[in-house]
């Protein structure tokens, strides 16, 4: 896996605190990037960090939120500079 990714999460991921959960997970793993809701009901984001941290982060955001139901996560490698922290975009 690349050390910088774009991810799009489909399922029941809006209205359940999912973006805050993603932000907390990213900060625990010292990732940089952002997350935001999309009009189609999905959530997208970009994250950068070491490969092990990204893998653990993706596993957590797929399975560990108590109220979200993740149906699918699409992941693509990206090649761009991301911010120094992780934040929620509006």
C-alpha positions as a Markdown table, in Angstrom:
| # | Residue | x | y | z |
|---|---|---|---|---|
| 1 | Unk | 0.0 | 0.0 | 0.0 |
| 2 | Unk | 1.1 | 3.6 | -0.6 |
| 3 | Unk | 1.9 | 5.9 | 2.2 |
| 4 | Unk | -0.8 | 8.4 | 0.9 |
| 5 | Unk | -4.3 | 7.3 | 0.1 |
| 6 | Unk | -7.7 | 8.6 | -0.9 |
| 7 | Unk | -10.6 | 6.6 | 0.6 |
| 8 | Unk | -14.4 | 6.7 | 0.1 |
| 9 | Unk | -16.6 | 4.9 | 2.6 |
| 10 | Unk | -20.1 | 3.7 | 1.6 |
| 11 | Unk | -22.8 | 2.5 | 4.0 |
| 12 | Unk | -24.5 | 4.1 | 7.0 |
| 13 | Unk | -21.7 | 6.5 | 7.8 |
| 14 | Unk | -23.5 | 9.9 | 8.2 |
| 15 | Unk | -25.4 | 11.0 | 11.2 |
| 16 | Unk | -23.6 | 8.6 | 13.5 |
| 17 | Unk | -20.4 | 10.5 | 14.4 |
| 18 | Unk | -18.4 | 8.7 | 11.9 |
| 19 | Unk | -16.2 | 11.6 | 10.8 |
| 20 | Unk | -15.2 | 12.3 | 14.4 |
| 21 | Unk | -14.4 | 8.6 | 14.8 |
| 22 | Unk | -12.2 | 8.7 | 11.6 |
| 23 | Unk | -10.4 | 11.8 | 12.9 |
| 24 | Unk | -9.7 | 10.3 | 16.3 |
| 25 | Unk | -8.4 | 7.1 | 14.7 |
| 26 | Unk | -6.2 | 9.1 | 12.3 |
| 27 | Unk | -4.8 | 11.1 | 15.2 |
| 28 | Unk | -4.1 | 8.0 | 17.3 |
| 29 | Unk | -2.0 | 6.6 | 14.4 |
| 30 | Unk | -0.3 | 10.0 | 13.7 |
| 31 | Unk | -1.8 | 10.3 | 10.2 |
| 32 | Unk | -2.2 | 13.6 | 8.2 |
| 33 | Unk | -5.1 | 14.5 | 6.0 |
| 34 | Unk | -8.9 | 15.1 | 6.2 |
| 35 | Unk | -12.3 | 13.5 | 6.1 |
| 36 | Unk | -15.7 | 14.9 | 4.9 |
| 37 | Unk | -19.3 | 14.0 | 4.2 |
| 38 | Unk | -20.5 | 13.8 | 0.6 |
| 39 | Unk | -24.0 | 14.6 | -0.7 |
| 40 | Unk | -24.5 | 10.9 | -1.7 |
| 41 | Unk | -24.4 | 9.8 | 1.9 |
| 42 | Unk | -20.8 | 8.5 | 1.8 |
| 43 | Unk | -17.7 | 9.8 | 3.5 |
| 44 | Unk | -14.4 | 10.6 | 1.7 |
| 45 | Unk | -11.0 | 11.5 | 2.9 |
| 46 | Unk | -7.3 | 11.5 | 2.3 |
| 47 | Unk | -4.7 | 10.2 | 4.7 |
| 48 | Unk | -0.9 | 10.0 | 4.8 |
| 49 | Unk | 1.5 | 8.2 | 7.1 |
| 50 | Unk | 3.5 | 5.0 | 7.4 |
| 51 | Unk | 2.1 | 1.9 | 5.8 |
| 52 | Unk | 1.5 | 0.0 | 9.0 |
| 53 | Unk | -0.4 | 2.9 | 10.5 |
| 54 | Unk | -2.5 | 3.3 | 7.4 |
| 55 | Unk | -3.4 | -0.4 | 7.4 |
| 56 | Unk | -4.4 | -0.4 | 11.1 |
| 57 | Unk | -6.4 | 2.9 | 10.5 |
| 58 | Unk | -8.3 | 1.3 | 7.6 |
| 59 | Unk | -9.2 | -1.8 | 9.6 |
| 60 | Unk | -10.5 | 0.4 | 12.5 |
| 61 | Unk | -12.6 | 2.6 | 10.3 |
| 62 | Unk | -14.1 | -0.4 | 8.6 |
| 63 | Unk | -15.0 | -2.4 | 11.7 |
| 64 | Unk | -14.9 | -0.6 | 15.0 |
| 65 | Unk | -17.5 | 2.2 | 14.9 |
| 66 | Unk | -20.4 | 1.0 | 17.1 |
| 67 | Unk | -23.2 | 2.7 | 15.1 |
| 68 | Unk | -21.9 | 2.9 | 11.5 |
| 69 | Unk | -22.4 | 0.1 | 9.0 |
| 70 | Unk | -19.6 | 0.2 | 6.4 |
| 71 | Unk | -20.5 | -1.6 | 3.2 |
| 72 | Unk | -17.5 | -0.7 | 1.1 |
| 73 | Unk | -14.2 | 1.2 | 1.3 |
| 74 | Unk | -12.6 | 2.2 | -2.0 |
| 75 | Unk | -8.9 | 3.0 | -1.6 |
| 76 | Unk | -6.6 | 4.7 | -4.2 |
| 77 | Unk | -2.9 | 5.7 | -3.9 |
| 78 | Unk | -2.3 | 9.4 | -4.3 |
| 79 | Unk | 0.8 | 11.5 | -4.8 |
| 80 | Unk | 0.3 | 14.8 | -3.1 |
| 81 | Unk | 1.4 | 16.7 | -0.1 |
| 82 | Unk | -1.1 | 16.6 | 2.8 |
| 83 | Unk | -1.5 | 18.9 | 5.7 |
| 84 | Unk | 0.5 | 18.5 | 9.0 |
| 85 | Unk | -2.6 | 17.4 | 10.9 |
| 86 | Unk | -5.9 | 15.5 | 10.4 |
| 87 | Unk | -9.1 | 17.5 | 10.3 |
| 88 | Unk | -12.8 | 17.4 | 9.3 |
| 89 | Unk | -13.6 | 19.3 | 6.1 |
| 90 | Unk | -17.0 | 21.0 | 5.8 |
